[in-house]
Amino acid sequence: MKTRKVKTLPKNPDPEFVYLLTPHENQMAFYAERTDRNIGIITKEDQQYLKEKIVGIAGCGGMGGYVAASLLRLGIGELRLADPELFDISNINRQWAASTKTIGKSKAIETARMLREIASDTTLVVYPMGIQKEMISEFVSGCDIIIDEIEFWELAAPIILHQTARQFNVPILGANTAAFGVHLFKFTKNSMRIEEVFGVTLEEAYEFDVARKNKKMSLDELEQLADKLLVVIAPQLENCNPNEFIRIKNRLITEGKASIISTNPLFAAGFLADHALLELLPSLRNNTPAIPEMPGYIYIDARNFKSSVVTQKWF
């Protein structure tokens, strides 16, 4: 991949380039002061440890952008951002970097631009082409943890990401919102594989993606695919009332759009970012349970005051 090393993103970045934003000079005192309120919950030694960590974030939309902002504020030393999509008007209801000024612009680039306005004492690596075979080893190599927030319908990109993460032994956390609920998943080298979750090979995933994007799938085929994905990605979506579930599913099939209210990505992203921190600093768990690996998951629902830790295969 072609990489441009810069301090500030250009006004009109080239989507074919990876942008490496290096820290500004003489930022040590600023970093110490801006992360000072972390101390007490974590130690100064922990903070220095976080400054040396690298986190990859695949998907800068509903939750990815919020997670990136939280981890930057936490003091993570390097964030890698990948997303091929452009912001549209409908994203404004829930996505961190979506605004009237960013409509039609790269999600990865504009998320990085806003992060740079918060602090310029860390490294940002931006992949506006999204997750692809050509860049995936570069994206994954060196990461301590990866956040998977790739678009719901995409099959090939997450498989590419997860296969490479297994090769480099990098754990992946992913979360989704379902009405007022959040599912949190953890994938590792030894966990259930995402190919098993989707029930397709990488080659089949490419075929599904092409057929769906070119509108070559019938409504029956889309419904079958949606049913398969919902069962494994949002297994507790039944906590919605029946009419709500029907409306969500119908929009997903007929319009290709997931129904997401503005409040829940904040809730989900905070929960996800907390567990990313706990993965990086397991001593903070204080003997509390870790996230079960796939096919297990954690579920929490703000509306129903429900939570559960599922440790067995559920489908």
N, C-alpha and C positions, 0 to 999 in steps of 0.2 A: 504494500500500500504506500501511496505517496503521502509524506508527512510534512507539515509546515510547523516549525517551531516559532511561536509568537508569544508576546506578553499580553496582547489585546487582540480580540477577534476582529477581522476586517469587516467593513460595512457590508460587503457582498461576498461572503465566503463561497468557495467552490465545493459543492457537495461530494466531489470525487476525492477530496483530500481529507486526511486525518489532521486535526489541529491539536498540537501539543502546547498548552498554555503553562508556561513555567512560572514559579512563584516570583513575585517582585522582591527586590533586595531589601535587606535591613528590616525584616518583618518579625523578628523573633520576639521583641518586646510586645508588639501588637498582638501576636498569636497568644502569648502568655496571658495578656489582659483579657482578650475576647473569650478565652476558654476558662477563665478563672472561676466562674460560677459552677463549673463542672466539679471542682475540687471539693471533696467532702463525700460526695457520692462515689467518685473515683479518686485515686491518688495522683499526685504529680507524676509519679513514675508511670502510672497507667496512661496519663495524658500524653507523655512522650512516646509511649508505645503506640497509641492511636495515631500519632503524627507520622509514624512509619508504616502505617497500614495502607493497603490499596483495595478499593472496593469497585467492582464493575457494576453498572446499572444498565440493564438492557430494557429500554422502554422508558421514555420521559414524559408519559402522559398523565393519566389520572392519579396514580400513586408514585410513579418513578420520580417525577419532579419534586414532590414533597419529600420523598425519602432522600433525594440528593441534597436538598436544602438542609434537612435535619442532620445529615452526616457531615456536611460541610461545616455547619455551626458546631457540631460536636468536636470537630478538629481532625477528622480523617485527613491524612496527608496527601492522598491521591484518589481522585474519582475519575472513572472512565465511563463516558456516556455514549450510548448507541441508540439511535432511533432514525428510521428512514422517512417518517411521516412529516407532513406539514400541518401546522395548526389551522383549524377551521373555526367558524363561529360557534358551532355546537360544543367545542371544547371549553369555552369560557365558563360553562357552568361548574367545572370541577378541576381543571388542570392548572397547576401552579404557574406556569409561564405563559398561559394563554391570555391574551388581551386584544383589544382592538389594534394595538401596535404590532402584534406578532402574527396576525392572521395571514396565512399563505407563506409563512416562514418555517424554517427547519425547527422541529421540536428540540433536537439535540443541541443545535447551535444556540437557540434563544434561551434554553435552560442554562447552558454554560455562561451565556452573557449575563444573565441575572445572578448566577452564583458568583461571578467575578465582581459584581457590584457589592455583594455582601462582604467578601474577603478575597484578597489576592495573594495570600500567603501559602497557598497550597497548589498542587499540580492538578490540572484538568486535562483530560485527553478526550477529544470529541470525535465521534464516528458518525457523521451525518448520513452515511450510506446504510446504517443499521447493521444488523447481524447477518453476515455473509460468510461463505467458505473462505473467501480471499483474505479476510481480516480477523477471523475468529481466534487463531492461535495467538496473535499479537494482543488481542483484547483480553483473553483469559490468562495468559502466562503472567505470573507474578501476583495475580489477585489473591487476597486472603479470603474473600467471600464475594459472591455474585448475587445481585438482586435481579430476579426474572419478572419483569412486568411487561412482557411482549403482548401485543394485541391478542385478544381472545381467540379470534378466528385463525390466526397464523399457526401453522403446524410445522413447517420446515424450519423456520428460524429458531424456535426453542429447541428442536431436536439437535440442530447443529451446535447450539450453545451448550446443551447438556452433555452431548457426546464429548465435546472438547474439554469441558470442565471435569468429566470423569478421567480423561487422559492426564490432566494436570492435577488431579486430586483436589479440586477446589469445590467446597460446598456451595449449594445454591439455595437461597430462600425466595419464596414467592408468595404473594397474598392476592386475594381478590375480594371485591365487595359484592354482596348479594343482598339488596335492599338495605337493611340496617346491620347486616352480619358481615363478619370477616372470617375467611378461611386462611390459615397460614400453613404452608407446606415447606418441608426441608428435603432436598435431594443431596445424596452423597454418592461416592464411588460404589458403595455397597447397598444403597437403597433400591427400591423399585425404580425402574427407569421410566423416563417420560414417554419413550416409545410404547411401553406397556400401558401407560396411562391413556395415551391417545388411541392405542390399538392399531397403529400403522407403522410401517417402515419409513425411512427418510425418503425413499423413492416414491412411495405412495403419498407421502405428505406433500411433495412437490406437485404431484398430479392433482391432489385436492385443492391446493392453493391456486394453481393455474385455472382450474375449472371454476372455482368460486369467483375469482377476480374477473374472469371473462364471462361470468354469468352463464356458464354452461351446466350448472347444477340445477335440477328441478327443485321445486319446493319440498317434495317428499325427500329428496336426497339431503337437502339442507336441514330438514327437520331431523332426519336420522343422525346427521353429524352433530347437530345441536344437542340432541338427547344424549348422545355418547359423551360429549364434552361436559355437559351440565352435571351428569351423574358423578363424574370424577373430579371436576374442577369446583363445583359448587354443590356438594352432596347434601348440604342442609338448607338449600334454597326453599325447602318446603316450610321453613319457618315464616315465609311470606303467607298471607292468606291466599286461598285458592284463586280468587279473581286476579289478585296482584301477580301471582305466578303466571297465569295464562297471558296477561297483558305483556309481561316481560318476555316470555317465550315467543309470542306472536311478533313482537317488534324485532326480536333477534332474527327470526326466520325471514320475515317479509321485507324488513328494511336493513338487516345486517347490523343493527345498532343495539348495544346493550343499554338498558335503562339504569342510570346511575345518578343519584341525587348529589348535590354539592357537598353535603355534610360528611358522607361516609368515606370518601377517599382520604380525608384528613384523619379520621379515626383509624382507618386501616393502615395508612402510611406511618402513623405514630406507633402503632402496635408492631408493624414490621421493622421499623427503625430501632425500636427498643430491643427486639430480638436479634437484630444484626449486631447491636452493641454487646448483648449477652453472649453471642457466638464469638465475638472478638475478645471479650473479657469474661470468660466463664466463671471467674472467681466472684463476680457480682451476683451469681445465681443464689448464693447463700443456701446451698443444699436444696433448692427448689428444682422441680423436674425440667429437663431439657426438652426441646421440641422433638416429638417422635419423628423418625424418618419415614418417608413415604413407604408404604401406603397409609401411614398414620398422618394425623394433622391436628391442629388446634382450631377450635371454632369459638367465636365470641359474638354475641348479639346485643347491641345497645338498646334496642326496643324491648326485647323480651327478657332482659337481664339473665340471659342464658350463656353458659360457656361449657365447653367439653374438650377433653383430650382423648382423641381416638387413636388407638394403637394397633388396630387390626384392619385387615382388608375389608372394605365396606361395599364393594361392588363385584 
